[in-house]
Amino acid sequence: MHALLATSIGVTCAAALTLPLAAPAPAAPVPAPGAHAPAASAAEPSGSTQSLPLRPLTEASPRATESVSPLARGLRQRDAHRFSLVGVVWDDADAELHGTVQVRARATGTGRWSGWQDLETHNTDHAADAGSAERTSGRVRGSTAPLWVGDSDGVEVRVRSGDSGPQNRAGGTAPLPEGLRVELVDPGDDPQQPPTAGAPVTVTPTTGTPATGTPAVGTPATVTPVTSPQPGALPEAAGLSLAAAESSAVNADLAPLGATEIPALSKAESEEQAVVAAGAKPFVGPRPRIVTRKGWGADESIRERAFAYTTTVKAAFIHHSATGNNYTCSQAPSVLRSIYRYHVKSSGWRDFGYNFAVDKCGNIYEGRAGGVTKPVLGAHTLGFNSKSMGIAVLGTYSAKNPPAAAVTAIAKLTAWKLGLFGRNPKSKVTLVSGGSGKYKKGANVKLNVISGHRDGFATECPGSRLYKKLGTARTSSARLQGR
């Protein structure tokens, strides 16, 4: 896998953080010992997923008079266990669904059905790069973007092939992908706050290969380690499973083990942590407050235990989650847990796809595990996951303007994170395509350091309204860096 370094945090929970991380050689993920991760602790919301097969539409709608057709499938109104997010998946990750997917949901407690809502079907561009270990794992499935519907207990689905898809040999519209299923995701309850008193729980370590490497020539910044790697057990933490302790430990220089947030720092404090060449001026924006995976309640038992890294961060790709805007900021952690479960359990990805997420109130969330200061390899921009990071704004911004708070959060996050890697938010950068619907594999592509998803792939993401705000985000981000 191109420019990939992976590690499992075990005996080195407080390893030094080096930014950017220079991988000595590409390597496949190193799995932690043991076939299965431990179950989520009581402090980690478990959630659940119901997976229901879609039938020929005539079966789903008894009143229909047309004959059974491979071009229409669905699910008639039915009861379900409580859920809050809906998506549709199919067997072949390389097959595209050319057509429409619509769902209706019944609100829990009221019996009221929503109107028909569209799911974004062109979702293959949010994925791991072709040929990567994540893409070739054998678990990845085709999928729509998920849709947040709120607390629901009933569902109806209809999927129809469209005229815009490829033609079959007989000249008609190609059939729908095989193995269509609707996924109903319950995010579980909000996370419990860690206890303030009581006996701590000892966390048993696993052995693994720590992330190591010397900074690349010309590297603009590193973070001075607080402690050196020490053999032995992970520090004791109350209410943490081993997987949760590993996920938190990679941020140990920024916040205590098990912390629900990484606190904001001033620009001066952020620059004090950066080590630059003699006489050079650091252009690092003030670190924003970041809600950790522990803070939004990620169930660490469902992701792959190894962490995967690329070699640096040269660009940030901005996305919208396309999950709809019908959520409150207090529900954002539930939306994140739902998307996370959909990415892992339904779509077959190793972890949450994006490196960071931002809600409509401007709160910033840690995404894929591996450390917020590190160049974690995501699955967000097909063909350009290497040497980049992905930021998803929760919501759909094709016809609706993104809140100013969300645009400001993008500026704050990129000013800090890109600054750690010496990137100017207003400049251009050249990336090598791993192969996408817009650029062939191996093509050198010149992009903005802060780009929209559509700049790297033929997609509507991040929505035309959010895309128009990226110029503002670039200017604000550069100003926060002191440029």
C-alpha positions in Angstrom: 0.0 0.0 0.0 1.4 3.3 -1.1 3.1 5.4 1.6 1.4 3.5 4.5 2.7 3.0 8.0 0.5 1.3 10.6 1.0 0.6 14.2 -0.7 -0.8 17.2 -0.2 1.1 20.4 0.6 -1.2 23.3 3.7 -1.0 25.4 4.4 2.6 24.3 1.2 4.4 25.3 3.0 7.7 25.7 5.2 7.6 22.7 6.7 10.7 21.4 4.6 12.5 18.8 6.7 13.5 15.7 5.2 15.8 13.1 5.2 15.1 10.3 5.7 11.4 10.7 8.2 10.0 8.3 7.7 6.3 7.5 11.0 4.5 6.9 9.2 2.3 4.3 5.7 1.5 3.3 4.2 -1.3 5.4 1.0 -3.2 5.8 -1.0 -2.6 9.0 0.4 -4.6 12.0 -2.5 -6.2 13.8 -2.6 -6.3 17.5 -2.4 -9.9 19.0 -5.6 -11.7 19.4 -8.4 -12.4 16.9 -11.0 -10.1 18.4 -11.0 -6.8 20.2 -12.6 -6.8 23.7 -16.2 -5.9 24.0 -17.1 -2.3 24.6 -17.1 -1.3 28.3 -20.1 0.2 30.1 -18.7 3.6 29.3 -18.8 3.0 25.5 -22.2 3.1 23.8 -22.7 -0.1 21.9 -25.4 0.7 19.4 -26.7 -1.8 16.9 -27.4 -2.4 13.2 -30.4 -4.0 11.6 -29.7 -5.3 8.0 -32.8 -6.1 5.9 -32.8 -7.5 2.4 -34.6 -5.5 -0.3 -37.2 -7.5 -2.4 -38.5 -6.9 -5.9 -40.7 -3.9 -5.8 -43.9 -5.8 -6.6 -43.3 -7.9 -3.5 -42.7 -4.8 -1.5 -45.8 -3.1 -2.7 -48.7 -5.6 -3.0 -50.9 -3.1 -4.9 -48.4 -2.8 -7.7 -49.5 -4.3 -11.0 -46.2 -4.3 -12.9 -44.3 -7.6 -13.3 -41.3 -8.4 -11.1 -38.3 -6.4 -12.4 -34.6 -6.3 -11.6 -34.8 -2.5 -12.0 -36.9 -1.9 -8.9 -36.5 -3.2 -5.4 -37.7 -2.1 -2.0 -39.2 -2.8 1.4 -42.8 -2.1 2.3 -43.7 -0.3 5.5 -42.7 -2.4 8.5 -41.9 -2.1 12.2 -38.3 -2.1 13.3 -36.2 -1.8 16.4 -35.4 1.8 17.1 -32.9 3.4 14.8 -31.8 6.9 13.8 -29.8 6.5 10.5 -30.5 4.7 7.3 -28.4 3.6 4.4 -28.4 1.1 1.6 -25.6 -1.3 0.8 -24.8 -4.0 -1.8 -22.3 -6.8 -2.4 -19.8 -5.4 -4.9 -17.9 -2.3 -3.8 -17.0 -1.6 -7.5 -20.6 -1.7 -8.7 -22.4 1.6 -8.9 -26.0 2.1 -8.3 -27.4 4.2 -11.2 -30.8 5.2 -10.0 -32.6 6.5 -7.0 -32.9 5.4 -3.4 -35.7 6.8 -1.3 -36.7 6.0 2.3 -39.5 6.9 4.7 -39.2 6.6 8.5 -41.8 6.5 11.2 -41.0 8.7 14.2 -40.8 6.8 17.5 -43.8 7.5 19.8 -45.9 9.5 17.3 -46.6 7.0 14.5 -46.1 9.8 12.0 -44.4 8.8 8.8 -42.0 11.2 7.1 -42.2 12.0 3.4 -39.9 10.2 0.9 -36.3 11.3 1.3 -33.5 10.7 -1.2 -30.2 9.0 -0.3 -27.0 10.1 -2.1 -26.2 7.1 -4.4 -22.9 8.3 -5.8 -20.8 7.4 -2.7 -17.9 5.4 -4.2 -15.8 8.5 -4.1 -15.8 8.4 -0.3 -13.6 5.3 0.0 -10.2 3.9 0.5 -7.8 4.1 -2.5 -7.8 1.3 -5.0 -5.3 -1.4 -4.2 -4.9 -0.3 -0.5 -5.2 -2.9 2.2 -8.5 -1.4 3.4 -10.0 -1.6 -0.1 -8.8 -5.1 -0.8 -9.8 -6.5 2.6 -12.7 -8.5 1.2 -15.1 -6.8 3.6 -15.8 -3.6 1.7 -19.3 -3.2 0.2 -21.0 -0.7 -2.1 -23.1 1.8 -0.3 -25.1 5.0 -0.5 -24.4 7.9 1.8 -26.3 7.4 5.0 -29.2 9.6 6.1 -30.0 10.8 9.6 -33.7 10.4 10.2 -33.8 10.8 14.0 -35.4 8.4 16.5 -37.5 6.0 14.4 -39.2 2.6 14.7 -40.6 2.0 11.2 -39.1 2.1 7.7 -40.1 1.9 4.0 -37.6 1.8 1.1 -37.8 2.0 -2.7 -34.8 1.7 -5.1 -35.2 2.2 -8.8 -32.7 2.0 -11.6 -32.3 5.2 -13.6 -32.0 6.0 -17.3 -28.6 7.7 -16.7 -26.8 4.4 -15.9 -25.0 2.1 -18.3 -27.0 0.1 -20.9 -27.2 -3.6 -20.8 -26.7 -5.8 -23.9 -30.4 -5.6 -24.8 -30.2 -1.8 -24.9 -32.1 -1.3 -21.7 -31.0 0.1 -18.4 -28.6 -2.1 -16.5 -30.0 -3.9 -13.4 -29.4 -2.8 -9.9 -26.4 -4.2 -8.0 -26.8 -7.6 -6.3 -27.3 -8.0 -2.6 -29.2 -4.8 -1.9 -30.0 -4.3 1.8 -31.2 -1.5 4.0 -29.1 -0.8 7.1 -30.9 0.7 10.1 -28.4 2.1 12.6 -29.0 2.8 16.3 -26.2 5.0 17.7 -26.8 3.8 21.3 -27.0 6.1 24.2 -24.7 9.1 24.8 -21.4 8.2 26.5 -21.2 8.3 30.3 -18.8 10.8 31.8 -15.8 9.2 33.4 -16.1 8.7 37.1 -14.4 11.3 39.3 -13.7 8.9 42.2 -13.3 5.2 42.7 -10.8 2.5 42.0 -9.1 2.6 38.6 -9.3 -0.3 36.2 -6.0 -1.8 35.1 -5.6 -2.0 31.3 -3.6 -5.0 30.1 -1.2 -4.1 27.3 -0.7 -5.7 23.9 2.6 -5.7 22.1 3.0 -4.0 18.8 5.2 -1.8 16.7 5.2 1.8 17.7 5.1 4.6 15.2 8.7 5.7 14.7 10.7 7.5 12.2 12.9 10.6 11.9 11.5 13.8 10.5 12.0 14.3 6.8 14.4 16.8 5.4 12.9 20.2 5.5 10.2 19.2 8.0 8.9 22.4 9.5 7.6 21.2 12.9 7.6 18.5 15.5 6.1 18.2 18.9 8.5 17.9 21.8 7.7 14.6 23.6 6.5 14.9 27.2 7.6 11.5 28.1 9.7 8.8 26.5 8.4 5.4 25.5 8.6 3.0 28.4 7.9 -0.7 28.4 5.2 -2.1 30.6 1.5 -1.7 31.0 -0.7 1.1 29.7 -1.5 3.6 32.5 -4.5 2.7 34.6 -7.7 4.4 33.5 -11.2 4.1 34.9 -13.9 2.8 32.5 -11.6 2.2 29.5 -11.4 -1.0 27.5 -8.0 -1.8 26.1 -9.0 -0.6 22.6 -10.3 2.7 24.1 -7.1 3.1 26.0 -5.0 2.6 22.9 -7.1 5.1 21.0 -6.7 7.7 23.7 -3.0 7.0 24.3 -2.0 8.3 20.9 -3.2 11.7 22.1 -1.5 11.4 25.5 0.8 14.4 25.0 -2.3 16.6 24.4 -4.8 15.4 27.0 -5.0 12.9 29.9 -5.7 9.3 29.1 -9.5 8.9 28.7 -10.1 12.6 28.2 -13.3 13.6 26.4 -11.8 16.6 24.8 -8.4 18.1 23.8 -8.4 21.7 25.1 -7.8 24.7 23.0 -4.4 26.5 23.1 -3.4 30.0 22.2 -1.3 30.7 19.1 1.7 31.3 21.4 1.2 28.0 23.3 0.7 26.1 20.0 3.9 27.6 18.6 5.8 26.7 21.7 5.1 23.0 21.0 6.4 23.3 17.5 10.1 22.8 16.8 11.3 24.5 13.7 14.6 25.2 12.0 16.9 27.8 13.5 15.7 31.3 12.6 12.5 30.0 10.9 9.1 31.4 12.0 6.5 28.8 12.8 3.1 29.4 11.0 0.9 27.3 13.3 -2.6 28.5 14.1 -3.9 28.2 17.7 -5.1 24.7 18.5 -8.9 24.5 18.6 -10.8 22.5 21.1 -11.3 19.0 19.8 -13.9 16.5 21.1 -12.1 13.1 21.3 -13.5 9.8 20.2 -14.1 9.1 23.9 -16.0 12.3 24.0 -18.5 11.4 21.2 -18.7 7.8 22.4 -16.9 5.8 19.7 -17.2 2.0 20.3 -13.5 1.2 19.9 -14.2 -2.6 19.8 -15.7 -2.5 16.2 -12.8 -0.8 14.4 -9.6 -2.5 13.3 -7.1 -2.3 16.1 -4.1 -1.3 14.0 -3.6 2.4 13.2 -2.7 3.3 9.6 -0.6 6.3 8.6 0.5 8.1 5.5 3.8 10.0 5.5 2.7 13.7 5.8 -0.3 16.0 5.4 0.0 18.2 2.3 -3.7 19.1 1.8 -7.1 19.1 3.5 -10.2 17.9 1.6 -13.5 19.3 2.7 -16.7 17.2 2.6 -20.3 17.3 3.6 -21.6 14.1 5.2 -24.8 14.3 3.0 -26.7 12.9 6.1 -29.2 15.8 6.0 -29.5 18.8 8.3 -32.3 17.5 10.6 -30.1 17.2 13.6 -29.4 19.4 16.6 -25.8 20.1 17.9 -26.6 18.1 21.0 -27.3 15.1 18.7 -24.0 15.5 16.7 -22.3 12.8 18.8 -25.1 10.4 18.0 -24.8 11.3 14.3 -21.1 10.5 14.5 -21.6 7.2 16.2 -24.2 6.3 13.6 -21.9 7.2 10.6 -19.0 5.4 12.3 -21.0 2.2 12.7 -22.3 2.5 9.1 -18.8 2.9 7.8 -17.4 -0.1 9.7 -20.3 -2.6 10.1 -22.3 -1.8 7.0 -19.7 -0.6 4.5 -16.8 -2.8 5.7 -14.3 0.0 6.3 -11.5 -0.3 8.9 -12.8 2.8 10.9 -14.6 6.1 10.5 -13.7 7.4 7.1 -12.9 11.1 7.9 -10.0 12.4 9.9 -12.2 15.1 11.5 -15.8 16.1 11.6 -17.4 19.5 12.3 -21.0 20.1 13.3 -23.3 23.0 12.5 -22.4 24.8 15.7 -18.7 24.7 14.9 -17.7 21.9 17.3 -14.7 19.9 16.0 -14.5 16.1 16.5 -11.6 13.6 16.3 -12.4 11.2 13.4 -10.4 8.1 12.4 -8.3 6.8 15.3 -4.5 7.3 15.3 -3.8 10.7 16.9 -5.0 14.1 15.9 -1.5 15.5 15.3 -0.4 12.5 13.2 -0.9 11.9 9.4 -3.6 9.3 9.9 -4.6 7.6 6.6 -8.3 8.1 6.0 -10.9 6.9 3.5 -12.5 10.1 2.4 -11.3 11.1 -1.1 -10.8 8.3 -3.5 -7.4 8.6 -5.2 -6.1 11.3 -2.8 -6.2 9.7 0.7 -2.4 9.6 0.8 -0.7 12.7 2.2 -4.0 14.4 3.0 -6.7 14.7 5.6 -10.5 14.7 5.3 -12.8 17.0 7.2 -16.6 16.3 7.0 -19.1 19.0 7.9 -22.2 17.2 9.2 -25.1 18.0 7.0 -26.0 18.5 3.4 -25.0 21.7 1.7 -26.1 21.4 -1.9 -29.0 23.9 -1.5 -28.5 25.1 2.0 -25.8 27.5 3.2 -23.4 26.1 5.8 -23.5 27.9 9.2 -20.8 30.5 9.6 -19.7 28.6 12.8 -18.9 25.5 10.7 -16.8 27.5 8.1 -14.9 29.2 11.0 -14.2 25.7 12.5 -12.7 24.6 9.2 -10.5 27.6 9.2 -9.4 27.0 12.8 -8.7 23.3 12.4 -6.8 23.7 9.1 -4.7 26.6 10.5 -3.5 24.4 13.3 -3.2 21.0 11.6 -1.8 22.2 8.3 0.5 24.5 10.2 2.1 21.5 12.0 3.1 20.3 8.6 4.3 23.6 7.2 1.4 24.1 4.8 0.1 27.5 3.7 -3.7 27.3 3.5 -3.8 29.8 0.5 -1.2 28.0 -1.6 -1.2 25.2 -4.1 0.2 21.7 -3.8 0.8 18.8 -6.2 -0.6 15.4 -5.2 -0.2 12.1 -7.1 -3.6 10.5 -7.9 -4.1 7.0 -6.8 -6.9 6.7 -9.4 -10.3 8.3 -9.3 -13.2 9.2 -11.5 -11.5 12.5 -12.4 -7.8 11.7 -12.6 -6.0 8.5 -13.8 -3.7 6.7 -11.4 -0.2 8.3 -11.3 -1.3 11.7 -12.6 0.3 14.7 -10.9 -2.5 17.0 -9.9 -2.2 20.6 -8.7 -4.7 21.4 -6.1 -5.5 24.0 -3.4 -4.0 23.1 0.0 -7.6 23.4 1.2 -9.7 21.8 -1.5 -13.3 20.5 -1.8 -13.9 16.9 -2.5 -15.1 17.7 -6.0 -11.6 19.0 -6.8 -10.2 15.5 -6.6 -13.2 13.5 -7.9 -16.2 14.1 -10.2 -18.7 14.5 -7.3 -21.1 17.2 -6.0 -19.5 17.0 -2.6 -19.1 19.1 -0.5 -22.2 20.7 -1.9 -22.2 23.8 -4.0 -23.1 26.1 -1.0 -20.2 24.8 1.2 -17.8 24.7 -1.8 -18.4 28.5 -2.3 -17.3 29.2 1.3 -13.8 27.5 0.9 -12.2 30.7 -0.3 -13.3 32.4 3.0 -11.9 29.4 4.9 -8.5 29.6 3.2 -8.2 33.3 3.9 -9.2 32.9 7.6 -7.0 29.9 8.0 -3.9 31.7 6.7 -4.7 34.7 8.9 -4.8 32.5 12.0 -1.4 31.1 11.0 -0.1 34.7 11.0 0.4 34.8 7.3 
